[in-house]
Amino acid sequence: MRALIVLTGVALLCTAWAADKKKDGERSKTFTRLIPADVLRDFPNMCFASTRCATIAPGASWELSPFCGKSTCVKAEEDGRLLELVEDCGPLPKTNPKCKLSEKTNKTAPFPHCCPVFECEPGVKLEYPEIPTPPPAAAEKKRA
Ligand SMILES: *[C@@H]1O[C@H](CO)[C@@H](O)[C@H](O)[C@H]1NC(C)=O
């Protein structure tokens, strides 16, 4: 379990993410990352959803409740390995006394509607921690 958490953390750090910010300060980003799927010995062609205790066929998705997120079982085209495409709300913004968690936040709603919504005083913007984007490895190689 420890190894899985570490792996997930590393994958999170390496994730590319879309920065489509909404003007009103509300959160609209979701984050995706690809991690190796959990697979059971007796079900080699299925992803194992530990939060559901169920096997999931490639192409199917499942909610990660009680966590706010969604996963999709993906079969890699190159080598047929099973991967889990995880989507979640991403890191929380830096604490800001001028912003508060909105009552609109509905933690029991299906992803992505369970993500926290913040309300700020006029003119105040929340800052989100920087996530390093992966180095442009392909470009580096071409130049060398
Ligand atoms: C939160 O979402 C759940 C599931 O969609 C819904 O049943 C519930 O009514 C929502 N609660 C609020 C306060 O909107």
PDBQT file of the ligand as one rigid body, heavy atoms in Angstrom, charges set to zero:
ROOT
HETATM    1  C1  LIG A 201     -25.141  16.493  -3.497  1.00  0.00    +0.000 C 
HETATM    2  O1  LIG A 201     -25.055  15.533  -4.533  1.00  0.00    +0.000 OA
HETATM    3  C2  LIG A 201     -25.865  14.393  -4.303  1.00  0.00    +0.000 C 
HETATM    4  C3  LIG A 201     -25.558  13.391  -5.404  1.00  0.00    +0.000 C 
HETATM    5  O2  LIG A 201     -25.700  13.974  -6.669  1.00  0.00    +0.000 OA
HETATM    6  C4  LIG A 201     -27.320  14.815  -4.266  1.00  0.00    +0.000 C 
HETATM    7  O3  LIG A 201     -28.127  13.691  -4.026  1.00  0.00    +0.000 OA
HETATM    8  C5  LIG A 201     -27.512  15.843  -3.157  1.00  0.00    +0.000 C 
HETATM    9  O4  LIG A 201     -28.833  16.319  -3.192  1.00  0.00    +0.000 OA
HETATM   10  C6  LIG A 201     -26.549  17.006  -3.340  1.00  0.00    +0.000 C 
HETATM   11  N1  LIG A 201     -26.641  17.882  -2.196  1.00  0.00    +0.000 N 
HETATM   12  C7  LIG A 201     -26.730  19.213  -2.320  1.00  0.00    +0.000 C 
HETATM   13  C8  LIG A 201     -26.753  19.979  -1.048  1.00  0.00    +0.000 C 
HETATM   14  O5  LIG A 201     -26.789  19.771  -3.412  1.00  0.00    +0.000 OA
ENDROOT
TORSDOF 0
